[in-house]
Amino acid sequence: MYQTVMICLLFIYASLLSPAYGLVDGLYSSEEDVVVLNNDTFPSTILTTKPDNKVWAVQFYNSWCGHCKHFAPTWKAMATEFKDLNDIIGFAAIDCSQKSNLQICRQFDISMYPTLKIFPPIYNSTRSNSCVELHSQSPSLIMKKIFQVLADFPTQSWPNIKPLQKIEDIWLEKKDAHKHILLIFENEDSNLGPEVMLDVRKFQNVLLRRMLQNDVSKFGISKFPSLYQVNKDSTYTFLAVGDSNSEDTTDSRRFFVKVIHSLTGDLMNVPTVDVKKDSHILNGGITNEQKVQHKLNSTKVTMQDLESALHYSLRQEVAIMKTIEGERLTALREYIHILVKYFPGRKPVLGFLRHVYNLLSNLDKTSLTGEEWLEKIDQAQDADNYLPSVILWESCQGSSPHYRGYPCGMWTLFHVLTVESYLQHQRARPNDPGNPQEVLLAIKGYMKYFFGCHECSNNFLAMAETIPNEVTSWKEEVLWLWSAHNKANKRLHKDVSEDPEHPKIQFPPESLCPVCQKLSQSDQGVTLSWDSEKVLEFLLNFYSEQSIIFSIHLMSGDEDSISTVPSNQGELDWWEKKQKKEDLKQIWQIKEQRKLRKKESKRSVEDTYNSRVRYTGSPGFLSSWGLTQLDLSVCIIFYLFSTMIILFLYHHFIARRRLISCKPTKNSP
């Protein structure tokens, strides 16, 4: 009865928290013009071979990535601006931080976020040019690529947006229904022509084509972009000129469409080209919905945060790679190596890391796929060596699922590793020169080859260029990472990725370390500066093994109990959800073994107790005599053994004597 009540209360608690945490919460929602995809809807929507399919611009993003948050308003605005073309062009997004989407993201080799890919109407994975990848977030460049795909994969129902090479070729496309033959002259970098052509595609009496500046200069056309009407006698009538000084074609596009409409009088097919700029788009899609009332102390380092960061790092960031080879494989091996050497974790986690490192050291091939990696680290687990399969943030918990979490956990992990490296060399190897850059170089390798946020990775790598010159001791290793973290905080302060409930400040604040800053006299007057010795002392204490807080469930070894706790990451807790059966088989066996072991232990205790009651009638009988159940068992065995010896002696001496006395002698009559 008690267990039933507790389960009901936990269910109600999770239901109350779910609106605040958003269990299926990404940077985009189904209420917007961006189509939200997942592992199930991606193939049927994007990879279809239907002849009436559209060109899809898909953003592969990560919901915790700051660069993705920056780009989200742009992507939403583009989807809204071109939503009248949704029968030809679709804008979509898929969140690669969700475990359920791991297969699709790995299939398309997504390792940096955001990544944009343009899919043609009939996708063919065997063609190298079938899918176009973009590394620019410029709306004009994105649309240019989309228009190139439209031009390369034309269909009968779409306008032909390829530029004409010769003006006279326009007559080859003229039909009887075409009452107005129009040409747009523009430069090579302009998107205006394709945009207007698609806008007026439903004008049945208009034939509109485009030509580039280099091909029409000989005809005396000097204003670009410009709109002309081609007359039956092959003369040209000037109609309009657009703005050539602006990369934004919205105004020129609206103006050209209005001019064409005035020629045709078509009121039914005039598109809406105004861009809606509501507050949701302007603020980057970050809304101030229900604020989380539950706030944890973020001034402590917790083992739960460290293990959650490890879990996401190894089972998502590394596993999402299509291929792990060469320098990437080397970087992974070095990352695991410093975890084995310096991570002050629990015994099961350290055992797991050692198994993984041995696996990489004894690898019999030069490359791994993401799937093989995930399978191998699952096989590296057993009942005594494992990495808990739950993501739950404590000190790194943000006020919403888009804030803090994994990046916070990784920064914390990196600081812990540098501090532990320093302390180990001071305690055990004070005279060992070693390599004080070891941890930082391993972190640099991970950031370069595995960390998903492209902008974050580039910023860290830019700072890491100074490591060879600035880090020559273990002390400098700790302080370098601290300084780099403060530089990142300064850069991201008041950024859209900053948690309003946890602003990015210079660490440590005065409230945590009043002596870490000192007054300095200079030509500019008295200023505050960091006292590096005091800062080092603070960091060595704050990130030391002794200062790490262990949650109750970790101290008891009962990680399974976490599954009943509502997590602010929603779908990010992917290891327990939607995994393939073959991926889960090993870990479920491990869990069942651990549960069975606990049950057998409890049953053994109960059996011992019941045996005492059964033998003595009182649970305190044996203990009152200072005896245990083992003592009683030995006594019984000794009693039985003694009885057997007595019977044997009785038979040997008494029974044989009687037999002898009964035998007749030679002198008897």
C-alpha positions in Angstrom: 0.0 0.0 0.0 2.8 2.4 0.9 4.7 1.7 -2.3 1.5 2.3 -4.4 0.9 5.7 -2.7 4.6 6.8 -3.3 4.4 5.9 -7.0 1.2 7.9 -7.3 2.8 10.9 -5.6 5.8 10.7 -7.8 3.6 10.5 -10.9 1.7 13.6 -9.8 4.9 15.5 -9.0 6.3 14.7 -12.5 3.1 15.8 -14.1 3.2 19.1 -12.3 6.8 19.8 -13.2 6.6 18.7 -16.9 5.1 22.0 -18.2 8.0 24.0 -16.6 10.6 21.6 -17.9 9.0 20.8 -21.3 9.5 17.1 -21.8 9.6 17.5 -25.6 11.2 20.9 -25.5 13.6 22.1 -28.2 14.4 25.4 -29.9 11.4 25.1 -32.2 7.7 24.1 -31.8 5.0 22.8 -34.0 3.2 26.1 -33.7 5.9 27.8 -35.8 6.6 27.8 -39.5 9.7 25.5 -39.0 8.7 21.9 -39.4 10.0 19.9 -36.3 11.4 16.5 -37.3 12.4 13.4 -35.4 13.8 10.0 -36.2 10.4 8.7 -37.2 9.2 11.6 -39.4 12.5 12.4 -41.0 12.6 9.6 -43.6 8.9 9.9 -44.7 9.3 13.7 -44.9 12.8 14.3 -46.3 14.0 11.1 -47.9 10.8 10.4 -49.9 10.9 9.6 -53.6 7.5 11.1 -54.2 7.6 13.2 -57.4 5.6 16.0 -55.8 8.0 16.5 -52.9 9.6 19.8 -52.2 13.1 21.0 -51.6 13.9 20.8 -47.9 16.3 23.0 -45.9 17.0 21.1 -42.7 18.9 22.4 -39.7 20.6 19.7 -37.5 21.0 21.5 -34.2 21.6 20.8 -30.5 19.3 22.4 -28.0 22.1 23.3 -25.5 24.4 24.8 -28.2 24.7 28.6 -27.8 25.3 29.1 -31.5 22.1 27.2 -32.3 20.2 29.5 -30.0 21.7 32.5 -31.8 20.7 31.1 -35.1 17.2 30.0 -34.1 15.5 33.5 -34.7 17.1 33.7 -38.2 15.8 30.2 -39.1 12.3 31.0 -37.8 12.3 34.3 -39.7 13.3 32.7 -43.0 10.6 30.0 -42.6 8.1 32.7 -42.0 9.3 34.9 -44.9 9.1 32.1 -47.4 6.1 30.2 -46.0 4.0 31.2 -49.1 6.5 28.9 -51.0 5.9 25.9 -48.8 4.7 23.8 -51.7 8.2 24.1 -53.1 10.5 25.0 -50.2 10.3 23.6 -46.7 12.3 24.7 -43.6 12.8 22.0 -40.9 14.8 21.3 -37.9 15.9 18.2 -35.9 17.4 18.2 -32.5 20.5 15.9 -32.4 20.7 16.2 -28.6 17.7 13.8 -28.4 18.8 10.2 -28.2 15.8 9.2 -30.3 17.3 11.2 -33.2 20.8 9.8 -32.9 20.5 7.4 -35.8 19.5 10.1 -38.3 22.2 12.5 -37.1 24.8 9.8 -37.3 23.6 8.8 -40.8 24.3 12.3 -42.1 27.6 12.6 -40.2 26.6 15.5 -38.0 29.4 16.5 -35.7 29.1 20.3 -35.4 26.0 22.4 -34.7 24.2 24.0 -36.3 24.7 22.1 -39.6 22.4 22.9 -42.6 21.7 20.5 -45.4 19.6 21.1 -48.5 17.7 18.0 -49.7 16.4 17.8 -53.3 12.8 16.8 -54.0 13.9 13.2 -54.8 16.7 12.3 -52.5 19.2 9.7 -53.7 21.9 8.7 -51.1 24.1 7.2 -53.8 24.6 10.5 -55.6 27.4 12.6 -54.1 25.7 15.9 -55.1 22.3 14.8 -53.9 22.5 16.6 -50.5 24.2 20.0 -50.2 25.8 20.9 -46.8 26.1 24.5 -45.7 28.5 26.1 -43.3 27.1 29.6 -43.4 24.3 31.1 -41.4 23.8 34.1 -43.8 20.2 34.1 -45.0 21.2 35.3 -48.5 23.8 32.5 -48.9 21.4 29.9 -47.6 18.7 31.0 -50.1 21.2 31.0 -52.9 22.1 27.4 -52.2 18.4 26.5 -52.0 17.8 28.1 -55.4 20.8 26.3 -56.9 19.2 23.0 -55.8 15.9 24.1 -57.3 17.7 24.9 -60.6 19.6 21.6 -60.6 16.5 19.4 -59.9 13.7 21.1 -61.9 10.1 19.7 -62.1 7.3 20.5 -64.6 5.3 22.2 -61.9 8.1 24.6 -60.8 9.3 27.7 -62.6 12.6 27.3 -64.4 14.9 29.6 -62.3 18.1 28.9 -64.3 19.3 32.2 -65.8 19.0 32.6 -69.6 22.2 32.7 -71.6 20.6 34.5 -74.6 17.5 36.7 -74.6 16.0 35.1 -77.6 15.7 31.8 -75.8 12.8 33.1 -73.9 10.6 32.7 -76.9 11.2 28.9 -76.8 9.2 28.7 -73.6 6.4 31.0 -74.5 2.9 29.5 -74.6 -0.4 30.9 -75.8 -1.5 31.6 -72.3 1.4 33.9 -71.7 0.3 37.5 -72.2 3.2 39.1 -70.5 6.8 38.2 -71.2 9.1 39.6 -68.5 12.8 39.6 -67.7 14.7 40.4 -64.5 18.3 41.5 -64.9 20.4 41.1 -61.8 24.0 40.5 -60.7 25.4 37.0 -60.0 25.0 37.3 -56.2 21.4 38.3 -56.2 18.5 36.1 -55.1 15.8 38.5 -56.2 15.1 36.9 -59.5 14.4 33.4 -58.1 12.3 34.8 -55.3 10.1 36.9 -57.6 9.8 34.0 -60.1 8.5 31.7 -57.3 6.2 34.4 -55.9 4.4 34.8 -59.3 4.5 31.2 -60.3 0.7 31.0 -60.1 0.2 33.9 -62.5 -1.0 31.8 -65.5 -0.6 34.7 -68.0 3.0 35.6 -67.1 6.3 34.1 -68.3 9.1 35.5 -66.2 12.8 34.6 -66.6 16.0 36.1 -65.4 19.4 37.0 -66.8 22.7 37.8 -65.2 24.6 41.1 -65.5 27.6 39.7 -67.4 25.3 38.4 -70.2 23.3 41.6 -70.8 25.9 44.4 -70.5 26.2 44.4 -74.3 22.5 45.3 -74.6 22.9 48.6 -72.7 21.3 47.4 -69.4 23.0 49.5 -66.7 20.7 49.3 -63.7 20.5 46.1 -61.6 18.3 44.6 -60.4 15.7 45.8 -63.0 12.5 44.5 -64.4 11.7 44.7 -68.2 8.8 43.6 -70.4 9.7 41.9 -73.7 7.5 43.1 -76.5 6.3 41.1 -79.5 8.6 43.0 -81.8 11.6 42.1 -79.6 11.9 45.5 -78.0 12.1 46.0 -74.3 10.1 48.2 -71.9 11.5 49.3 -68.6 9.2 48.6 -65.7 11.1 48.9 -62.4 14.5 49.0 -60.7 15.3 47.5 -57.2 17.7 48.4 -54.5 21.2 47.3 -55.4 22.9 48.5 -52.2 21.1 46.2 -49.8 21.6 42.4 -49.3 18.1 42.2 -48.0 15.8 41.7 -51.1 12.5 42.0 -49.2 11.6 45.5 -50.3 12.7 45.0 -53.9 10.9 41.6 -54.0 7.7 43.2 -52.7 7.9 46.0 -55.2 8.6 43.8 -58.3 5.6 41.5 -57.3 3.4 44.6 -57.0 4.4 45.8 -60.5 3.8 42.4 -62.1 0.4 42.2 -60.3 -0.5 45.6 -61.7 0.1 44.3 -65.2 -1.9 41.1 -64.8 -4.7 42.2 -62.4 -4.5 38.8 -60.7 -5.9 39.4 -57.2 -6.2 35.8 -56.2 -2.5 34.8 -56.4 -0.7 37.8 -54.9 1.7 36.3 -52.3 2.2 37.8 -48.9 5.9 38.7 -48.6 5.8 40.7 -45.3 8.0 39.2 -42.7 6.2 38.7 -39.4 8.5 39.9 -36.6 6.7 38.9 -33.5 8.2 39.0 -30.1 8.9 35.3 -30.1 11.1 35.6 -33.2 12.9 38.7 -32.0 13.9 37.3 -28.7 15.2 34.1 -30.2 12.3 31.9 -29.3 13.2 32.0 -25.6 10.0 32.6 -23.8 9.4 33.4 -20.2 7.0 30.6 -19.5 6.5 29.2 -16.0 9.7 29.8 -14.1 11.2 27.0 -12.2 10.7 27.4 -8.5 13.1 24.6 -7.5 16.6 26.1 -7.4 19.6 24.1 -6.5 22.8 25.5 -5.0 25.1 26.1 -8.0 28.1 26.9 -5.8 28.9 23.3 -5.2 30.5 20.6 -7.3 28.4 17.4 -7.4 29.3 13.9 -8.6 25.9 13.6 -10.2 26.8 16.5 -12.6 30.1 15.0 -13.3 28.7 11.6 -14.1 25.9 13.1 -16.2 28.5 15.0 -18.2 30.5 11.8 -18.8 27.4 10.0 -19.8 26.4 12.5 -22.4 29.9 13.0 -23.6 30.6 9.3 -24.2 27.1 8.0 -25.2 26.0 11.0 -27.3 28.8 13.3 -28.4 31.2 10.5 -29.3 28.5 8.0 -30.4 27.0 10.5 -32.9 30.2 10.4 -35.0 29.8 8.4 -38.2 33.5 7.4 -38.2 36.1 7.7 -35.5 39.6 7.3 -37.0 43.0 9.0 -37.3 43.5 12.1 -35.2 39.9 11.8 -33.9 40.6 8.3 -32.5 43.8 9.5 -31.0 42.0 12.4 -29.3 39.4 10.0 -27.9 42.1 7.7 -26.5 43.9 10.7 -24.8 40.6 12.0 -23.4 39.8 8.6 -21.8 43.4 8.4 -20.6 43.2 11.6 -18.5 39.8 10.5 -17.2 41.4 7.2 -16.0 44.3 9.1 -14.4 42.6 12.1 -12.9 38.8 11.6 -12.6 38.1 11.3 -8.8 35.0 9.2 -9.4 33.3 6.3 -7.7 34.8 2.8 -8.0 32.3 1.5 -10.6 32.8 4.5 -12.8 36.6 4.3 -12.6 36.5 0.6 -13.4 34.3 1.3 -16.4 36.8 4.0 -17.6 39.7 1.6 -17.3 37.8 -1.0 -19.3 37.1 1.5 -22.0 40.8 2.7 -22.1 42.0 -0.9 -22.4 39.5 -1.4 -25.2 40.9 1.6 -27.1 44.5 0.6 -26.4 44.0 -2.9 -27.6 41.8 -2.0 -30.6 42.6 -4.4 -33.5 41.6 -1.9 -36.2 42.3 1.8 -37.1 38.7 3.1 -37.1 35.3 2.7 -35.3 31.8 3.7 -36.3 29.6 5.5 -33.8 27.5 2.4 -33.5 30.5 0.2 -32.8 31.7 2.6 -30.2 28.4 2.5 -28.4 28.3 -1.2 -28.5 31.8 -1.6 -27.2 31.4 0.7 -24.2 28.2 -1.1 -23.3 30.1 -4.4 -23.4 32.7 -2.8 -21.2 30.2 -2.7 -18.3 29.5 -5.4 -15.8 27.9 -5.6 -12.4 30.9 -3.9 -10.7 32.1 -1.6 -13.4 29.6 0.8 -15.1 28.6 4.3 -15.9 25.1 5.2 -14.6 22.6 5.6 -17.5 20.8 8.7 -16.3 21.2 12.4 -17.0 20.2 14.5 -14.0 21.7 18.0 -13.4 22.0 19.3 -9.8 24.3 22.3 -9.5 24.3 22.6 -13.3 20.5 22.7 -13.5 19.3 25.7 -15.5 16.1 27.6 -15.1 14.9 25.9 -18.3 16.1 22.9 -20.3 17.9 25.2 -22.8 20.2 26.6 -20.2 23.4 25.3 -18.5 23.2 21.5 -18.2 25.9 19.7 -20.4 28.2 22.7 -21.1 28.2 23.5 -17.4 28.9 19.9 -16.5 31.9 19.7 -19.0 33.5 22.9 -17.7 33.2 21.5 -14.1 34.7 18.2 -15.3 37.6 20.0 -16.9 38.3 22.0 -13.8 38.2 18.9 -11.6 40.7 17.2 -13.9 43.2 20.0 -13.9 43.0 20.3 -10.1 43.3 16.6 -9.5 46.3 16.5 -11.9 48.0 19.3 -9.8 47.3 17.6 -6.5 48.5 14.2 -7.6 51.8 15.6 -8.8 52.2 17.6 -5.6 51.5 14.6 -3.4 53.1 11.6 -5.2 55.4 13.1 -7.8 56.6 16.5 -6.7 59.9 16.1 -8.7 58.4 14.5 -11.7 58.6 17.0 -14.6 55.9 15.2 -16.6 53.8 17.2 -19.0 51.8 20.0 -17.2 49.9 20.5 -20.5 48.7 17.0 -20.6 45.1 17.6 -19.4 44.7 20.8 -21.4 45.8 19.1 -24.6 43.5 16.2 -24.1 40.6 18.7 -23.5 41.6 20.6 -26.6 41.4 17.3 -28.6 38.0 16.6 -27.3 36.8 20.1 -28.1 38.2 20.0 -31.6 36.8 16.6 -32.6 33.7 15.9 -30.5 32.2 18.9 -28.8 29.1 19.6 -30.8 28.8 23.4 -30.6 30.9 24.6 -33.5 31.2 28.2 -32.3 32.1 27.1 -28.8 34.7 24.7 -30.1 36.3 27.4 -32.3 36.4 29.9 -29.5 38.1 27.4 -27.2 40.6 26.3 -29.8 41.5 29.9 -30.5 42.3 30.4 -26.8 44.2 27.1 -26.7 46.8 28.4 -29.1 48.5 30.0 -26.1 48.9 26.8 -24.1 52.4 25.9 -25.4 53.7 29.3 -24.3 51.6 30.0 -21.2 51.5 26.6 -19.4 54.9 25.3 -18.1 53.8 24.1 -14.7 50.9 22.3 -13.0 49.9 25.5 -11.3 49.7 27.3 -14.6 47.6 24.5 -16.0 44.9 25.1 -13.4 45.0 28.9 -13.7 45.0 28.8 -17.6 41.7 26.9 -17.6 40.2 29.2 -15.0 41.2 32.3 -17.0 39.8 30.7 -20.2 36.5 30.0 -18.5 36.3 33.6 -17.3 37.0 34.8 -20.8 34.2 32.7 -22.1 31.8 34.0 -19.4 32.7 37.6 -20.3 32.1 36.9 -24.0 28.7 35.3 -23.3 27.5 37.7 -20.6 24.0 39.0 -21.6 24.1 36.6 -24.6 20.9 34.9 -25.6 22.4 31.6 -24.3 22.9 33.0 -20.8 20.5 31.7 -18.1 18.8 34.8 -16.6 18.6 33.0 -13.3 22.4 32.2 -13.4 24.2 35.1 -15.1 27.7 34.4 -16.4 30.0 36.3 -14.0 33.7 36.4 -13.3 34.5 33.5 -11.1 35.0 33.2 -8.2 32.7 36.0 -7.0 33.5 37.9 -3.8 30.8 36.0 -2.0 32.8 32.8 -2.5 36.3 34.2 -2.2 36.6 37.6 -0.6 40.4 37.5 -0.8 40.8 36.5 -4.5 40.9 40.0 -5.7 43.3 42.8 -4.5 43.7 46.5 -5.0 46.4 47.5 -7.4 47.9 50.9 -8.0 48.6 52.0 -11.6 48.7 55.0 -13.8 44.9 54.8 -14.2 44.5 54.8 -10.4 43.4 52.1 -8.0 42.0 49.0 -9.7 40.9 45.5 -8.7 43.0 42.6 -10.0 43.1 38.9 -9.3 45.5 37.5 -6.8 46.6 34.4 -8.6 47.9 32.7 -5.4 44.6 33.2 -3.6 42.7 32.1 -6.7 44.8 28.9 -7.0 44.2 28.2 -3.3 40.5 28.6 -3.8 40.3 26.5 -7.0 42.3 23.6 -5.4 39.8 23.5 -2.5 36.6 24.1 -4.6 37.3 21.4 -7.2 39.1 18.9 -5.0 37.8 15.4 -4.5 37.0 16.2 -0.9 34.7 19.0 -1.9 32.6 17.0 -4.3 29.1 16.5 -3.1 27.6 13.0 -3.4 23.8 12.6 -3.7 22.1 10.1 -1.5 21.3 7.7 -4.3 25.0 7.7 -5.4 26.2 7.1 -1.8 23.9 4.2 -1.5 24.7 2.8 -4.9 21.1 2.9 -6.0 21.2 4.8 -9.3 18.0 3.1 -10.4 16.0 5.3 -8.0 16.9 8.3 -10.1 14.5 7.1 -12.8 11.6 8.2 -10.7 12.9 11.7 -10.3 11.6 14.3 -12.9 14.6 15.5 -15.0 14.7 19.0 -16.4 16.3 17.5 -19.5 13.2 15.7 -20.7 14.2 13.8 -23.8 17.9 14.3 -23.1 17.6 11.4 -20.6 17.8 9.2 -23.6 19.5 6.2 -22.3 16.3 4.9 -20.7 14.2 5.7 -23.7 13.7 4.4 -27.2 16.9 2.5 -27.3 17.2 -0.5 -29.7 16.8 -3.8 -28.0 20.3 -5.0 -29.1 21.9 -1.8 -27.5 20.0 -2.3 -24.3 20.5 -6.1 -23.8 23.8 -5.8 -22.1 23.0 -3.0 -19.7 19.6 -4.5 -18.8 21.3 -7.8 -17.9 23.7 -5.8 -15.7 20.9 -4.0 -13.9 18.9 -7.2 -13.4 22.0 -8.9 -11.9 22.4 -6.0 -9.5 18.8 -6.1 -8.5 18.9 -9.9 -8.1 22.0 -9.5 -5.9 20.2 -7.0 -3.7 17.1 -9.2 -3.4 19.2 -12.3 -2.5 21.1 -10.3 0.1 17.8 -9.2 1.7 16.4 -12.7 1.5 19.5 -14.1 3.2 19.0 -11.7 6.1 15.4 -12.6 6.4 16.1 -16.3 6.3 18.7 -15.9 9.1 16.2 -14.0 11.2 13.5 -16.5 10.7 15.8 -19.4 11.4 16.7 -17.9 14.8 13.0 -17.6 15.6 12.3 -21.1 14.5 15.1 -22.7 16.5 14.8 -20.7 19.7 11.2 -19.4 19.7 12.7 -16.0 20.5 14.7 -13.7 18.2 17.0 -12.8 21.2 17.8 -16.3 22.4 21.0 -16.9 20.6 22.3 -13.3 21.0 21.7 -13.5 24.8 24.2 -16.4 24.9 26.6 -14.7 22.6 26.0 -17.2 19.8 25.4 -16.8 16.1 23.6 -19.0 13.6 27.0 -20.3 12.4 27.9 -21.3 16.0 24.7 -23.2 16.3 25.2 -25.0 13.0 28.8 -26.1 14.0 27.4 -27.4 17.3 24.8 -29.5 15.6 27.4 -30.9 13.2 29.8 -31.7 16.1 26.9 -33.3 18.0 26.1 -35.6 15.1 29.7 -36.4 14.4 30.2 -37.3 18.1 27.2 -39.5 18.1 28.5 -41.4 15.1 31.8 -42.0 16.8 30.2 -43.3 20.0 28.0 -45.7 18.0 31.1 -46.9 16.1 33.0 -47.5 19.4 30.1 -49.2 20.9 29.9 -51.6 18.0 33.6 -52.2 18.0 34.1 -53.0 21.7 30.8 -54.1 23.3 29.1 -55.9 20.4 32.3 -57.8 19.4 32.9 -58.9 23.1 29.5 -60.4 23.2 30.1 -62.4 20.0 33.4 -63.7 21.3 32.0 -64.8 24.6 29.4 -66.9 22.9 31.9 -68.9 20.8 32.5 -72.7 22.0 36.0 -73.6 23.2 38.0 -76.8 22.5 37.5 -78.1 26.0 33.8 -77.7 26.2 31.7 -80.8 26.1 
